Amino acid sequence: MHIGFDAKRFFHNATGLGNYARSTVLGLAEHFPENRYTLYTPSQAGQFCTLPALHGLHVQEACPLGRTFPAMWRSLGIPWAALQDRLDIYHGLSHELPMTDFAARTRTVVSMHDLLFMTHPHLYPFVDRTLYTIKYKKSCRRADMIVAISQKTAEDVHELFGVPQQRIRVVHQSCAQAFSLALNEDEKIRLRRAHALPEDYVLFVGSLIPRKGAQTLIAALAELPPADRPGLVIVGKGPLEVSLREQARTLNLGSRVLFAGQVPAEDLPGLYQLARVFAYPSVGEGFGIPILEALSSRVPVITSTGSCFAEPGGDAALYTTPGDVQELAGALAKVLNDAALRQDMIARGVRHARNFHISRTSANLMQVYAELHAGR
C-alpha cells in the first residue's frame, strides 16, 4: 500500500500532536517496511527534518505558492498531489482532512484525539469551541474511518458527532522506546547537574494550563508534613507559569518547586526515571501520554478519575478526584511512604505498558488501513 500523512506537525511540533505524528509514522515504517509512506508538508524544516531519510520515508513538500499559503495547500493541494502519487490511504493525524475530496482510489482516515472543547466547554473560548466543532465534525463525517486514540474519545465522537460506531476504531498511542531504557549512573549524574534536580522529587509533565492541574499538585504538596515533603519538578511551559510560581511562593514552597521549562526530548526519560512519583492531576485528556511514559519509566503514577485515565493507567495507577487537594495529598503520602506499594505499582506499570508497545499499536493501525484498502 501507498499511505500518505498530513505531516505538518511531524516536522513543526515538538510536543503533543507532533510526538503522536512521529511515533505513528516511524512505528509503521519500522514494523511494516513493505509499504510506501509519503509525508505531505508545507515545508520540511526544523529539528526533525532528517528523520524521513533515516527511515525510508518520502516527503512531498509544497510548491512555492503552497509554502506562501500553507493552509490553502493543505486544504486544496494535498488531494491533487495524492492523485498524482496514486495514494491508497490518506491519514489526517490531527483531527482534520483537506477541504476538497480525494480521488475514489484513496481512502481517508482521520485521528481524533479528544473532544474536550465539548465535554469541558468552560475551559475553552467560545470562538475556539465553535471553530473546532465545525472543522472536526466535518472531518469525521467525510472520513472513511475515524481512529480514536482512546475508548473515551471514541464514545465522545459517536455521541457528540453522531458518527456510527462501525466507522470508528480505537487505536491507542505508544511512547518512545527511550522511556523503557534504564539510565546508567553517569547519565543520572549528568541530568541532576544539568537540570539542578533535587535528590527526591515528584514529577509533573504537561502544559501549564488550568486543565492539567499543576495548581492542584502544588497545593497538595503544601499539605504534606515539611519533614517528609519532597521537591516538585514541573516540566512544561504555559500561561499559568507566573501564577503557579506565585502560588508556590505564597505556600512557602518556593525552594521546593523547580520550573524546568521545556526539557530536551533526549533528557525527558531520565527525569521520569529519577522521580519518586509521577503526578498527573488533569481534569481531562484524549489519552494522557505522560502516564504511559511514566509507567514505562518504572515510576509510580497518581492521576485522575474519569475521562480516559484508566486506559493508560490501568491497574497500575492510583486515582484521585480532579481538583481535590486533600485526596491528592493523601495519595502522595501513601506512595511516598510505602515502599511495598511503590514496588507493586512499578511492577504493574511495566506489565500494563506492554499493551501499548509500538509494535502492537502499529499493527492495530495497519489493520485499519488493510480493512479500508480491501473494501475499495
C-alpha positions in Angstrom: 0.0 0.0 0.0 0.9 3.6 -0.5 0.0 5.6 2.6 0.2 9.3 3.0 0.1 11.6 6.0 -0.5 15.2 6.9 3.0 15.8 8.2 2.8 19.5 9.2 3.0 18.6 12.9 5.6 15.8 12.3 8.1 18.5 11.3 7.0 21.6 13.2 5.5 20.5 16.6 8.0 19.3 19.3 5.3 18.0 21.7 1.8 16.6 21.9 0.4 16.1 18.4 3.9 16.3 16.9 5.0 13.4 19.1 1.9 11.4 18.0 2.7 12.0 14.4 6.3 11.0 14.6 5.5 7.9 16.8 2.8 6.8 14.4 4.6 7.2 11.2 8.0 5.9 12.4 6.3 2.9 14.1 4.6 1.9 10.8 7.9 2.4 8.8 9.7 0.1 11.3 7.2 -2.7 11.6 5.6 -2.6 8.1 8.5 -1.6 5.8 6.9 -3.3 2.8 4.6 -0.3 2.3 5.4 3.1 0.9 4.9 6.1 3.1 4.7 9.8 2.0 4.7 12.8 4.2 2.8 15.9 2.9 4.1 19.1 4.4 4.1 22.8 3.6 7.9 22.8 4.4 10.5 20.3 5.5 12.4 22.1 8.2 13.4 22.1 11.8 14.9 19.6 14.2 13.0 16.6 12.7 13.8 17.3 9.1 16.4 14.5 8.9 14.1 11.7 10.2 12.4 10.8 6.9 15.7 9.9 5.1 16.8 7.8 8.1 13.6 5.8 8.0 13.0 5.4 4.2 10.1 7.9 4.1 9.2 10.1 1.1 8.4 13.8 1.5 6.1 15.8 -0.7 6.8 19.4 0.0 4.5 22.2 -1.1 5.3 24.2 -4.2 6.5 27.8 -3.7 2.9 29.1 -3.8 1.9 26.4 -1.2 4.7 27.5 1.1 3.4 31.0 0.9 -0.1 29.9 1.7 0.4 26.6 3.6 -3.2 26.4 4.9 -4.6 26.6 1.4 -2.1 24.0 0.1 -3.1 21.6 2.9 -6.8 22.0 2.1 -6.7 22.1 -1.7 -3.3 20.9 -2.8 -2.9 17.6 -1.0 -5.8 15.8 -2.7 -4.3 16.7 -6.1 -0.8 15.5 -5.0 -2.3 12.3 -3.7 -3.9 11.7 -7.1 -0.6 12.1 -8.8 1.0 9.8 -6.3 -1.7 7.1 -6.6 -2.2 7.1 -2.9 -4.2 4.2 -1.4 -4.7 5.7 2.1 -4.5 9.2 3.4 -4.4 9.7 7.1 -5.0 13.1 8.8 -3.1 12.7 12.0 -4.5 15.7 13.9 -8.3 16.0 13.7 -8.5 17.3 10.1 -8.8 16.3 6.5 -8.4 18.6 3.5 -11.5 20.5 2.4 -11.5 19.1 -1.1 -12.3 15.4 -1.9 -9.7 12.8 -2.8 -9.9 10.6 -5.8 -12.0 7.4 -5.5 -8.9 5.2 -5.1 -7.7 7.0 -2.0 -9.5 6.0 1.3 -9.3 8.5 4.1 -8.6 8.2 7.9 -8.6 10.9 10.5 -7.3 10.6 14.0 -9.4 12.2 16.7 -7.5 12.9 19.9 -10.2 14.4 22.1 -13.4 16.5 22.1 -12.6 18.2 25.4 -13.8 21.5 24.0 -17.3 20.0 24.0 -17.1 17.9 27.2 -15.4 20.7 29.1 -16.6 23.8 27.3 -15.8 26.1 30.2 -12.0 25.6 29.6 -12.1 26.9 26.0 -13.0 30.3 24.5 -16.3 30.4 22.5 -14.5 31.1 19.2 -12.2 28.1 19.6 -15.2 25.8 20.6 -17.1 27.0 17.5 -14.2 26.6 15.1 -13.2 23.2 16.4 -16.7 21.9 16.3 -17.2 22.8 12.7 -13.9 21.5 11.5 -13.7 18.3 13.4 -17.3 17.3 12.8 -16.9 17.9 9.1 -13.7 15.8 9.1 -15.4 12.9 11.0 -18.4 12.9 8.6 -16.2 12.9 5.5 -13.6 10.3 6.6 -14.0 6.7 5.6 -12.7 5.7 9.0 -12.1 7.5 12.3 -9.2 6.5 14.5 -9.8 7.4 18.2 -6.8 7.4 20.4 -8.9 6.2 23.4 -12.1 4.4 24.0 -13.4 7.6 25.7 -12.7 9.7 22.6 -14.4 7.0 20.5 -17.5 7.3 22.7 -17.5 11.1 22.5 -17.2 11.1 18.7 -20.1 8.7 18.5 -22.3 10.5 21.0 -21.5 14.2 20.2 -20.9 14.0 16.4 -23.4 11.2 15.7 -20.8 9.1 13.9 -21.8 5.4 13.6 -19.7 3.1 15.7 -18.8 0.9 12.8 -16.8 3.8 11.3 -14.8 4.3 14.5 -11.7 2.3 15.6 -9.8 2.7 18.8 -6.0 2.7 18.3 -4.1 3.7 21.3 -0.9 5.8 21.4 2.5 4.4 22.1 5.5 6.2 23.6 9.2 6.3 22.6 11.3 3.2 23.5 13.7 5.5 25.3 11.4 5.7 28.3 11.9 1.9 28.8 15.7 2.1 28.7 17.4 2.3 32.2 19.8 5.1 32.8 23.4 4.4 33.8 24.9 6.2 36.8 26.9 8.7 34.7 23.8 9.8 32.9 21.9 10.2 36.2 24.7 12.4 37.5 24.7 14.5 34.3 20.9 15.0 34.4 20.9 16.1 38.0 23.5 18.6 37.4 22.2 19.9 34.1 18.7 20.5 35.4 19.5 21.2 39.1 17.2 18.3 40.1 16.5 17.8 43.8 17.5 14.4 45.3 13.9 13.4 46.0 11.1 14.8 43.9 7.6 14.4 42.5 7.4 15.0 38.7 4.7 16.7 36.6 4.9 16.9 32.8 2.4 18.9 30.8 1.4 22.3 29.6 0.8 24.9 32.3 -2.8 25.5 31.6 -5.8 25.1 34.1 -6.9 21.8 32.7 -3.7 20.0 33.5 -4.0 20.5 37.3 -0.5 21.7 38.3 -2.1 24.2 40.7 -3.8 21.3 42.5 -0.5 19.5 42.8 1.3 22.5 44.3 -1.5 22.9 46.8 -1.3 19.2 47.7 2.4 19.3 48.2 1.9 22.1 50.7 -0.3 19.7 52.7 2.5 17.2 53.3 4.5 17.4 56.5 7.5 19.6 55.9 9.9 17.0 57.2 8.6 14.4 54.6 8.0 16.9 51.8 9.8 16.0 48.5 10.6 18.5 45.8 8.4 19.1 42.9 9.8 19.3 39.3 7.4 20.8 36.8 8.3 20.2 33.1 6.4 22.3 30.6 5.5 25.9 29.8 2.3 27.8 29.5 0.2 30.8 30.5 -0.2 29.7 34.1 3.5 29.7 34.9 3.5 33.1 36.6 0.6 32.4 38.8 1.9 28.9 39.7 5.2 30.5 40.8 3.3 32.9 42.9 1.2 30.1 44.4 4.4 28.2 45.3 5.8 31.4 47.0 2.6 32.1 48.9 2.6 28.5 50.2 6.3 28.8 51.2 7.3 26.2 48.6 9.5 28.5 46.5 12.6 26.5 47.2 10.8 23.1 46.8 9.3 23.7 43.3 11.5 23.7 40.3 10.1 25.0 37.0 12.2 23.2 34.4 10.5 24.6 31.3 10.7 22.6 28.1 13.2 19.8 28.6 15.1 18.4 25.6 13.4 15.2 24.4 16.6 13.2 25.0 16.6 14.2 28.7 12.9 13.6 29.5 13.1 9.8 30.0 15.8 10.4 32.6 13.7 13.0 34.5 11.0 10.4 34.8 13.3 7.6 36.0 14.9 9.8 38.7 11.5 10.8 40.1 9.9 9.1 43.2 6.4 9.6 41.9 4.7 11.0 38.8 1.6 13.0 39.4 -0.8 14.0 36.6 -4.0 15.5 38.2 -5.5 16.6 34.9 -9.2 17.2 34.5 -9.4 15.5 31.1 -7.3 14.2 28.3 -7.6 12.4 25.0 -5.3 9.7 26.1 -2.7 11.0 28.7 0.6 10.0 27.1 2.7 11.2 30.1 1.0 8.4 32.2 2.3 5.8 29.7 5.7 7.5 29.6 5.9 7.3 33.4 4.8 3.7 33.6 7.4 2.7 31.0 10.0 4.5 33.1 9.2 2.4 36.1 7.7 5.3 38.2 4.6 5.0 40.3 1.7 7.1 38.8 -1.0 9.1 40.5 -3.6 10.5 38.1 -7.3 11.4 38.0 -10.6 9.6 38.0 -12.8 9.9 35.0 -12.0 10.9 31.4 -9.7 8.4 29.7 -7.2 8.0 32.5 -8.0 4.4 33.4 -6.9 3.4 29.8 -3.2 4.4 30.0 -3.1 3.9 33.8 -4.9 0.5 34.1 -4.5 -1.2 37.5 -1.0 0.3 38.0 -2.0 3.9 38.9 -3.7 5.5 41.9 -6.7 7.7 41.0 -7.9 10.8 42.8 -10.8 13.3 42.1 -9.6 16.1 39.9 -9.2 19.3 41.9 -9.4 17.6 45.3 -6.3 18.8 47.1 -6.7 16.7 50.2 -7.3 13.5 48.3 -4.2 14.1 46.1 -2.1 14.9 49.2 -3.2 11.6 50.8 -2.3 9.6 47.7 1.2 11.3 47.5 1.8 10.5 51.2 0.7 6.9 50.6 3.0 6.2 47.7 6.0 8.1 49.1 5.9 6.3 52.5 5.0 2.8 51.4 7.9 1.0 49.7 6.0 -2.2 49.1 3.2 -0.3 47.4 5.7 1.5 45.3 7.3 -1.7 44.1 3.9 -3.2 43.3 2.8 -0.2 41.3 6.1 -0.2 39.4 5.6 -3.9 38.5 2.0 -3.4 37.5 3.0 -0.4 35.4 5.6 -2.3 33.4 3.1 -5.0 32.6 0.4 -2.6 31.7 2.7 -0.5 29.5 3.4 -3.6 27.3 -0.1 -3.3 26.0 0.9 0.0 24.2 4.2 -1.2 22.7 4.8 0.4 19.3 4.7 -3.0 17.6 1.2 -3.5 18.9 -0.2 -0.1 18.2 1.3 -0.1 14.7 -0.3 -3.5 14.0 -3.7 -2.2 15.1 -3.4 0.8 12.9 -2.2 -1.2 9.9 -5.3 -3.4 10.4 -7.5 -0.3 9.9 -5.6 0.6 6.7 -5.9 -3.0 5.4 -9.6 -3.1 6.1 -10.2 0.1 4.1 -7.9 -1.0 1.3 -9.6 -4.4 0.9 -13.1 -2.7 0.8 -12.3 -0.3 -2.1 
